[in-house]
Amino acid sequence: MAPKKTGFIVGAVAGAGVAAAALAGVGLRLPEASADNARPKLIQTAGAPIFAPPPGAPLSFADIFDRVSPAVVSINVTSKVERTARGIPGFQNFPFDIVPRGGKPGQGGKPPGGGDEDDGSDAAPGGGGGGDDSNSAMASGSGFFISADGYIVTNNHVVENSTDIKVVLKDERELPAKVVGRDEGTDLAVIKVEGKNFPYVNFENSARPRVGDWVIAVGNPFGLGGTATAGIISAYGRDIGETFVDYIQIDAPINRGNSGGPTFDIYGRVIGVNTAIFSPSGGSVGIGFAIPSDVADTITKQLMSGGKITRGYLGATIQPVTPDIAESVGMPGKKGALVAELVPGGPAEKAGVQPGDVVLSVNGHPVKNASELTREVASSRSGDTLNLNIMRAGQQKTVAVKSGVRPSEADLARAQSQDPNERGPTPETAPSARPNALGLALGPLDEAARRRYGLSADVRGAVVENVATGTDAAKKGLKRGDVLVRAGDRGITSPQDVVAAIDASKKAGRTSVLVFIYRDGRQLGVPLKIEK
């Protein structure tokens, strides 16, 4: 299950809960090598003995909560929700996760296991015509003041498409708010209420907690404003497929309605903005993700100053390099990002980048995965030179690309949803053919095949007429009507080109071939095993 956007804030554990945790240590035998001051301490009182927590574990988070909670607000939003299809046209049913949100240049893959992105889980649909393309919805989220004059940080997905925003303070005052700026790429937004002398908190960008240190948060889960939870930092640098952020993983319970709330360290400083959870049910299972404070601080300052968030752009759809893909291109190790498709006329195509190239580094910075490539490209400015070290046909080379300006997420989504080659009826019967070593029966892409599968004249390749059951190609979702446009390091113009690519892979000692499939206007790289 992939991370699910949610509304949340983490806060303080009540003293009773901490006491229970301390008492649980009564039966715990510590290793002999442990320092004495790390052992539970027995404190004798007039009543029953109690055990004090070890150094570093607070007896209570109440003082921190009292200090920071006035700066945390609940956000109630009325919005217009468009009912749009998600996913990649033609590739929704592939059994592996490859293409990210936006599906276009410089984006990494979704996290393993697929699952949902934010699907409006903080929203409760309201009235609205059953046959309309949109519905009004009521949503609740969280946020926090970062200035005394009314600026509030929250998540973009809390306030996007909003028609009315109300902010509820701790003293139960309700104030109207307006959007100052939004950034879809990091899921951050700044809103503002009129007034002054609001309590506020600060981002902490220098002394970040370690993995295992306590964190607390406060928020509005399920509409229960002022809720506090606590936990620890579980990890840094989590890649959850949202491309522009290395997330902090925390185990403090966060739920729907906590979106946009702060994660605090034990000094009451904001170290993250909560934005997503892993959950099979929509509720907390103890795995949450926060945008690090340095990213949030930079983006929100730009939004507050009226600045537009711009990012670099390659003009290439990329995929993670799986072990199968690495083997199929003869590359040791699972590293880099595979170029699956190029935007016609985009920076990458102009510079000579080709589908099938594996990007290993950008300007000398190693690329471990697709998300790292996305972030490296995004951090560039328009006109900057991006020196891409790539693997092509088993050889490394450098390609210099002039960075462009990344389109908005909405524009990328519209480009992704376009289906320029909707297939019509298939009245004709496909010719029979014998499956080759990939388990595919291929035919020439002639006029009869174009009519049969509704393919335009600019598509070049060999068409799949049949897929042998039980083969790797069948398991990976290939089907009749798919077009093989590339195999190995060569473009495909006929079935014989695929046979030649298979022979070349065999001679190189490989057990699979990386082929590129064209379906419904999109192109995807798929490693296929060479069948016996």
Secondary structure, 3 states (H helix, E strand, C coil): CCEEECCCCCCCCCHHHHHHHHHHHHHCCCCCCCCHHHCCEEECCCCCCEEECCCCCCCCCHHHHHHHHHHEEEEEEEEEEECCCCCCCCCCCCCCCCCCCCCCCCCCCCCCCCCCCCCCCCEEECCCCCCCCEEEEEEEEEEEECCCCCEEEEEHHHHCCEEEEEEECCCCCEEEEEEEEEECCCCEEEEECCCCCCCCCCECCCCCCCCCCEEEEEECHHHCCCEEEEEEEEEEEECCCCCCCCEEEECCCCCCCCCCCEEECCCCCEEEEEEEEECCCCCCCCCEEEEEHHHHHHHHHHHHCCCCCCCEECCEEEEECCHHHHHHCCCCCCCCEEEEEECCCCHHHHHCCCCCCEEEEECCEECCCHHHHHHHHHCCCCCCEEEEEEEECCEEEEEEEECEECCCHHHHHHHHHCCCCCCCCCCCCCCCCCCCCCCEEEEECCHHHHHHHCCCCCCCCEEEEEECCCCHHHHCCCCCCCEEEEECCEECCCHHHHHHHHHHHHHCCCCEEEEEEEECCEEEEEEEECCC
